[in-house]
Amino acid sequence: MLTFRSIPKSIFVFYVAVALVSTASAAQNDWAEGTSDRADGASRDYYNRAALLKWSNYMGDWRDAQNTAQGDTAYAVAELVDDDRVRFIEWSVTQLIGEWVQGKHQNQGIFLRAIKGVGSYRFRSREYGDPSKRPALIISRTNGTTAHAPVADTYLEPSTYRSLGGSDTLKVTMNSNNVLLRFDLSDIERGTEVVRAKLRLHTYAQYGDGKLIVGAFRCAQGHDTPASAPILGLAAKYPGDEGIENDPDVAFFSDFESANWADGWTSASGNLQLVAADRDRLFEPVKGKALRARIAKGSNHAMSLIYKFKKEIGREPEEIYFRYYLRLGDDWNQSIQGGKLPGISGTYGVAGWGGRRSDGTNGWSARGAFHRSVGQGNPLAGTHPIGTYCYHADQPGIYGEVWLWQKGYRGYLKKNAWYCIEQYVKMNTPGKKDGIIRAWVDGGLAFEKTNIRFRKVNHLKIEQIWMNVYHGGRLPSPYDQHLFVDNVVIAKRYVGPMKAAVKQPENLPASD
């Protein structure tokens, strides 16, 4: 079955977190050290602020030696004494390192936090000028002992949202500061016997005139989901989408193969072109042609295709599925802000976009969204987050809320690859917060929210599919950028990704 990454043309508190990963292939759920000039790394709220990935718990997530989330049974402890001596502090982390090497747990880091006591301690970071005072992880095996320098470190400060990875100091304080470190241990083969492992930090200043007991735990941040096969829908009956427009549950289909493709839409505008080839953007088609949208340098608007249900089929639904294929061009790079992508709406020309606040009686929208691209030095570097931009009756401000699609990191897209994007909206019962948005990427659930209040009145329904591509906000694009869309399906049932001409069983998610 196709994976849809490259579709053949023929088918168309006090903590220290230590993550043991190769510098060549950082895991997507690693915390980010951050850069000195941007608030893009680990902080009090986020383990990766550039990608808007939050801790589940304020100031960090951990599991203890009994595998209990936020538990208190430490793998190891160390006693820190404020005696004004410059010295090394060590934690014996043999058990934890051994569990990782044996594959018992996913290696996400060591998490040191204060168990009891008072005080604040300063340690040297990997940025400190004297390498002998920098943090180290010393591991003894049957064939020798090796010392590993950190490849990233930072500390978290509750008084700021910024990441502090560029500092030459690591600050730890009872019920306050946190420290994160990451080491590259790619030279240790899985299953190797770990005889001894010590984490060593050099303290140069202490405050508080007391003792601080610090326990070692296992860092446990992330948005991973178990691996699974793509969920197939009605598209599984139509390899390559051939004939899908004749399915009784399909309201609309466009594969942009015809020169008069716009005739099927209620309205179509933008900087659009049908293309079968585009070498400058490293384009490869799903099959035949695709629709290319350009955000021109100095502009915001690229595409607005609208399908109004009442005009086209005579009624407005209470729930709908909307699937399309998306490919970000080689020149896609959101360096200054995010923007809008295709989605579903009921603005009625009154509210639900452009700062026209939804109040439950005047309009709503659930367009797609793109966030700023993730820069180099980040575990998710080179990805481009997408999500939902929603105007709803309970929004906190005049503008809509952005909810990134973070389940399994499926909403973090790469350039020059086709993705199957599907969105589902079900209107809430007036008076209740039971509205639903779901999103799938390549047949995997990427987002789900089931307590949305789009409306307070019955007459607001799903007015239209709004295939909108817009840079901003207000800032124009600093350069030309392109994306491609293809194989749009609007349906009463889950559509799912296309498949090859191999018989596959249907596996449809329940329609609420």
C-alpha positions in Angstrom: 0.0 0.0 0.0 1.2 3.5 -0.7 2.7 5.5 2.1 2.1 8.9 0.3 5.5 10.3 1.1 6.5 9.9 -2.5 3.7 8.6 -4.8 4.9 6.9 -8.0 4.1 8.8 -11.1 2.6 5.6 -12.5 -0.1 5.7 -9.8 -0.2 9.2 -9.7 11.1 21.9 41.3 14.7 21.0 39.9 15.2 18.9 37.0 18.0 17.7 34.7 16.9 15.8 31.6 19.6 13.8 29.8 18.5 12.3 26.4 20.8 9.7 24.9 20.5 10.1 21.2 22.8 10.4 18.2 23.5 14.0 17.1 23.0 12.8 13.5 19.4 11.7 14.0 17.7 13.5 16.9 14.3 12.1 17.8 11.3 14.3 17.0 10.1 14.1 20.7 13.5 15.4 22.0 13.3 18.7 23.9 15.0 21.6 22.0 17.9 23.5 23.4 16.9 26.6 21.5 18.9 29.4 20.0 20.3 32.5 21.8 18.3 35.0 19.8 14.9 33.4 19.6 12.5 32.0 22.2 12.4 28.6 20.4 13.7 26.0 22.8 12.6 24.3 26.0 11.0 26.6 28.6 8.6 26.4 31.5 5.7 25.7 29.2 7.2 24.0 26.1 9.7 21.3 25.5 10.0 22.6 21.9 8.7 26.2 21.7 9.5 26.6 18.0 7.2 23.7 17.2 4.6 24.8 19.9 5.0 21.4 21.6 4.0 21.7 25.3 5.0 19.8 28.3 2.0 17.9 29.7 2.9 19.3 33.1 4.2 22.8 33.9 8.0 22.7 34.2 8.4 19.3 32.7 7.3 15.6 32.5 9.0 12.6 34.1 8.4 9.0 35.1 9.9 7.4 38.1 11.7 4.1 38.7 8.2 2.4 38.9 7.2 3.9 35.6 4.7 6.2 37.3 4.1 9.5 35.6 5.2 12.4 37.9 6.1 9.8 40.5 8.4 10.1 43.5 10.5 6.9 43.4 13.8 8.1 42.2 16.3 6.0 40.3 19.1 7.7 42.3 19.6 10.6 44.7 22.4 13.0 45.5 22.8 15.4 48.5 23.7 18.9 47.7 25.2 20.9 50.6 25.6 24.7 50.6 29.2 24.8 51.9 30.5 27.3 49.4 32.9 24.8 47.9 33.6 24.5 44.2 33.3 20.8 43.4 31.6 18.1 41.3 28.3 16.6 42.1 27.5 13.1 40.9 24.3 11.0 40.4 24.6 7.2 39.9 22.3 6.6 37.0 23.4 3.0 36.2 19.9 1.5 36.5 18.3 4.1 34.2 21.0 4.0 31.5 20.9 0.2 31.7 17.2 0.2 31.1 17.6 2.4 28.0 20.4 0.3 26.6 18.5 -2.9 27.1 15.5 -1.3 25.3 13.1 -1.4 28.3 12.1 2.2 27.8 12.4 4.7 25.0 15.4 6.9 25.8 14.0 10.4 26.5 16.4 11.6 29.1 17.3 11.8 32.8 15.2 14.1 34.8 16.7 15.4 38.1 14.3 17.1 40.5 14.5 18.3 44.1 12.8 15.8 46.5 13.2 17.9 49.6 15.4 20.6 51.2 16.3 24.2 50.4 18.7 26.1 48.2 19.8 27.2 44.8 22.8 25.8 42.9 24.8 27.0 39.9 26.5 24.6 37.6 28.7 25.1 34.5 27.0 24.4 31.2 28.5 23.0 27.9 29.0 26.6 26.8 31.4 27.3 29.7 35.0 28.1 28.6 36.8 25.4 30.5 35.9 22.0 29.1 37.0 20.2 32.3 34.1 22.0 34.2 31.4 21.1 31.7 28.8 18.4 32.4 29.7 14.8 31.6 28.1 11.4 31.6 30.7 8.7 32.5 29.8 5.2 31.5 31.7 2.0 32.4 31.2 -1.2 30.4 33.0 -4.5 30.4 35.3 -3.2 27.7 36.2 0.1 29.2 35.0 3.5 30.4 34.0 6.5 28.3 33.1 10.1 29.1 30.4 11.8 27.1 30.0 15.5 26.7 26.5 17.0 26.3 25.4 18.0 22.8 22.7 20.2 24.3 21.8 21.7 27.6 19.6 24.5 29.1 17.8 25.4 32.2 14.1 26.4 32.7 13.1 29.5 34.5 9.5 30.0 35.8 9.7 33.8 35.5 10.2 33.8 31.7 8.8 32.1 28.6 12.2 32.2 26.9 14.6 29.3 26.3 18.0 29.7 28.0 20.2 27.2 26.1 22.8 29.8 25.2 23.8 30.5 28.8 27.2 29.2 30.2 25.3 28.5 33.5 22.9 25.8 34.6 20.8 27.0 37.5 18.8 24.7 39.8 16.5 25.7 42.6 14.0 23.9 44.9 10.6 24.2 43.3 11.9 26.6 40.7 14.7 26.1 38.1 15.2 23.1 35.9 18.2 21.9 33.9 18.1 19.8 30.7 21.1 18.0 29.2 21.4 15.7 26.2 24.3 13.3 25.3 25.1 11.4 22.2 25.6 7.8 23.1 25.2 6.3 19.6 28.4 4.3 20.1 26.8 2.1 22.7 25.1 -0.9 21.0 21.7 -1.9 22.2 21.9 -4.7 24.8 25.4 -3.7 26.0 25.9 -4.4 29.7 26.3 -1.1 31.6 28.5 -1.7 34.7 28.3 1.9 36.0 27.0 5.2 34.9 27.5 8.6 36.6 26.1 12.0 35.7 28.6 14.7 36.8 28.0 18.4 37.1 30.4 21.1 38.4 28.9 23.5 41.0 30.6 26.8 41.4 28.1 28.7 43.6 25.5 27.7 46.2 22.8 29.6 48.0 20.4 28.9 50.9 22.5 27.6 53.8 21.1 24.2 53.7 20.8 20.8 51.9 18.9 19.9 48.8 18.1 16.2 48.0 17.9 15.7 44.3 16.4 12.5 42.7 17.1 11.2 39.2 14.0 10.3 37.1 13.3 9.5 33.5 12.2 12.3 31.2 8.9 11.6 29.4 7.9 14.4 27.1 6.3 13.8 23.7 3.3 13.4 21.4 4.1 10.0 20.1 1.3 7.5 19.2 1.7 3.8 18.5 2.6 3.0 14.9 -0.4 1.8 12.9 -1.4 1.2 9.3 -3.3 4.1 7.5 -7.0 4.1 8.2 -8.8 3.4 4.9 -12.1 4.9 3.9 -14.3 5.1 0.8 -11.3 6.0 -1.4 -10.1 2.4 -0.9 -12.8 1.3 -3.4 -11.4 3.6 -6.1 -7.7 3.1 -6.8 -6.2 6.3 -7.9 -9.5 8.0 -7.1 -10.8 6.7 -10.5 -14.7 6.9 -10.4 -14.8 8.2 -6.8 -17.0 11.1 -8.0 -19.8 8.6 -8.7 -19.9 7.3 -5.1 -23.3 8.1 -3.5 -21.6 9.6 -0.5 -19.4 12.0 -2.5 -20.7 15.5 -3.0 -17.8 16.8 -5.0 -14.5 15.7 -6.6 -11.8 17.5 -8.5 -8.5 16.2 -9.7 -7.6 19.4 -11.7 -7.0 17.5 -14.9 -9.5 19.6 -17.0 -8.8 23.1 -18.2 -12.3 24.1 -17.0 -11.6 22.7 -13.5 -12.9 25.9 -11.9 -16.5 25.3 -13.2 -17.1 22.8 -10.4 -16.5 25.4 -7.7 -18.9 28.1 -6.5 -16.1 30.6 -6.9 -12.3 30.4 -7.6 -9.7 33.1 -7.3 -6.0 33.5 -6.6 -2.6 33.2 -8.1 -3.3 29.7 -9.5 -2.0 27.6 -12.4 -2.5 24.0 -13.6 0.9 22.3 -13.8 2.1 18.9 -14.9 5.8 19.8 -14.3 7.7 22.4 -12.2 11.4 21.6 -12.0 12.2 24.8 -10.1 10.0 23.7 -7.2 11.1 20.0 -7.4 7.5 19.1 -8.3 6.3 15.5 -8.9 2.6 14.9 -9.7 0.2 12.6 -8.0 -1.1 11.8 -11.5 -1.2 14.1 -14.4 -1.8 17.7 -13.3 -2.1 19.5 -10.0 -3.1 23.0 -9.0 -0.2 25.3 -8.1 -0.8 28.3 -5.8 1.8 31.0 -5.4 2.2 33.4 -2.5 4.0 36.2 -4.4 6.7 38.2 -2.8 5.2 41.2 -1.1 1.7 39.8 -1.1 -0.5 37.6 1.2 -3.2 36.0 -1.0 -2.6 32.9 -3.0 -5.8 30.9 -3.3 -9.5 31.0 -2.4 -11.7 28.2 -3.8 -15.2 28.1 -2.4 -17.8 25.3 -2.5 -21.1 26.5 -1.1 -23.3 23.7 -0.1 -26.7 25.4 -0.4 -26.0 26.6 -3.9 -24.4 23.4 -5.1 -26.5 20.7 -3.4 -29.5 22.6 -2.0 -28.8 22.2 1.7 -26.1 22.9 4.4 -24.9 19.8 6.3 -24.3 19.4 10.0 -21.2 17.3 9.4 -18.8 16.8 6.5 -15.5 15.2 5.5 -13.1 17.1 3.3 -9.9 15.5 1.9 -7.2 16.9 -0.4 -3.6 16.2 -1.3 -1.0 18.8 -0.3 2.6 19.3 -1.4 4.8 22.1 -0.2 7.1 23.4 -2.9 10.8 23.5 -2.6 10.7 27.3 -1.9 8.2 27.0 1.0 9.7 28.7 4.0 7.7 30.5 6.7 10.4 32.5 8.3 8.3 35.4 9.8 4.8 34.1 10.5 2.1 31.5 9.8 -1.1 31.7 7.7 -4.2 29.9 6.5 -4.7 26.6 4.6 -7.9 25.0 3.2 -10.7 24.1 5.7 -14.4 24.3 6.5 -16.5 27.3 7.5 -19.8 29.0 8.1 -19.0 32.7 8.0 -22.0 33.8 6.0 -20.1 36.9 5.2 -20.6 38.2 8.7 -18.0 36.7 11.2 -15.4 34.1 11.6 -12.5 35.6 9.8 -10.3 38.7 9.7 -10.8 39.7 13.3 -14.6 39.4 13.0 -15.2 37.6 16.3 -17.5 34.7 16.5 -20.1 34.9 19.2 -22.2 31.8 18.5 -24.8 33.6 16.5 -22.9 35.3 13.6 -20.5 32.8 12.0 -17.6 30.5 12.6 -14.7 28.9 10.7 -12.2 26.0 10.9 -9.7 26.7 8.2 -6.4 24.9 8.1 -3.3 26.8 9.3 0.4 26.7 8.8 2.9 27.8 11.5 6.4 29.2 11.2 8.8 26.7 9.8 11.1 25.0 12.3 14.7 26.1 12.0 18.0 24.3 12.1 19.3 23.0 15.4 15.9 21.8 16.4 14.8 18.1 16.7 12.1 18.9 14.1 14.3 21.1 11.9 13.1 21.3 8.3 9.5 20.6 9.1 6.5 22.9 8.6 3.8 22.6 11.2 0.1 22.7 10.1 -3.1 22.7 12.1 -6.6 24.2 12.4 -7.3 27.9 12.7 -10.7 28.1 14.4 -13.2 30.9 15.1 -15.7 29.6 17.7 -18.1 30.9 20.2 -15.7 30.5 23.2 -12.5 32.0 21.6 -10.6 34.1 24.0 -9.8 37.1 21.7 -11.1 38.7 18.5 -9.0 36.3 16.3 -9.3 32.6 16.0 -7.2 30.0 17.8 -4.5 27.9 16.2 -4.5 24.2 17.2 -1.5 22.4 15.6 -2.0 18.7 14.6 0.5 17.1 17.0 -0.6 13.5 17.4 2.3 11.4 16.3 3.9 14.6 15.0 1.9 13.9 11.8 1.2 17.6 11.2 4.9 18.4 10.9 5.3 18.3 7.1 8.3 18.3 4.9 8.7 20.0 1.6 8.6 18.1 -1.8 6.3 15.3 -0.6 2.6 14.6 -1.1 0.4 14.3 2.0 -3.2 13.2 2.2 -4.9 15.8 4.4 -8.5 15.2 5.7 -10.6 17.2 8.0 -14.0 16.5 9.6 -16.3 18.9 11.2 -19.5 18.2 13.1 -21.6 21.1 14.4 -22.4 21.3 18.1 -25.8 21.0 19.5 -26.9 24.6 20.2 -26.4 25.1 24.0 -23.8 22.3 24.2 -20.1 22.1 23.7 -20.1 18.9 21.7 -18.8 20.2 18.3 -16.0 18.1 16.7 -13.0 18.7 14.6 -10.8 15.8 13.5 -7.9 15.7 11.1 -5.9 12.9 9.5 -2.6 13.0 7.7 -1.9 10.1 5.4 -4.7 8.2 7.1 -3.4 8.7 10.6 -5.3 10.7 13.2 -3.3 13.9 13.7 -5.8 16.0 15.7 -9.1 15.6 17.6 -11.2 18.1 19.6 -14.7 17.1 20.7 -15.8 20.0 22.9 -16.2 22.9 20.5 -19.0 25.3 20.5 -19.3 26.7 17.0 -22.8 28.1 17.5 -25.6 28.9 19.9 -28.3 29.0 17.2 -29.7 26.3 14.8 -29.4 28.4 11.6 -25.5 28.3 11.6 -24.4 25.2 9.8 -21.6 24.1 7.5 -21.9 26.8 4.8 -18.9 26.0 2.7 -15.5 24.3 2.0 -13.0 27.1 1.9 -9.8 26.2 0.2 -7.9 29.3 1.3 -4.1 29.9 1.2 -3.1 33.2 2.8 0.2 34.4 4.3 -0.6 36.0 7.7 -1.8 37.8 9.6 -0.8 41.0 8.0 2.8 40.6 7.0 3.4 39.9 3.4 5.6 37.0 2.2 9.2 38.2 1.9 9.7 36.0 -1.2 7.8 33.8 -3.7 6.4 30.6 -2.2 4.5 27.8 -3.8 2.3 24.8 -2.8 0.4 22.3 -4.8 -3.0 20.7 -4.2 -4.8 17.8 -5.9 -7.6 15.2 -5.7 -10.1 17.1 -3.6 -13.1 15.1 -2.2 -16.0 16.4 -0.2 -18.1 13.5 1.3 -20.6 12.4 3.9 -18.2 9.6 5.0 -14.5 9.4 5.8 -12.6 9.4 2.5 -9.1 8.3 3.5 -6.0 8.1 1.3 -5.8 6.7 -2.1 -4.4 3.2 -2.5 -2.8 1.0 -5.1 -4.8 -1.6 -7.0 -4.5 -4.1 -4.2 -7.5 -5.3 -2.3 -7.6 -3.8 1.2 -10.3 -4.1 3.8 -12.2 -1.0 4.8 -11.6 0.4 8.3 -13.8 3.4 8.7 -13.8 5.6 11.9 -17.1 6.0 13.5 -19.1 9.0 12.4 -20.4 10.6 15.6 
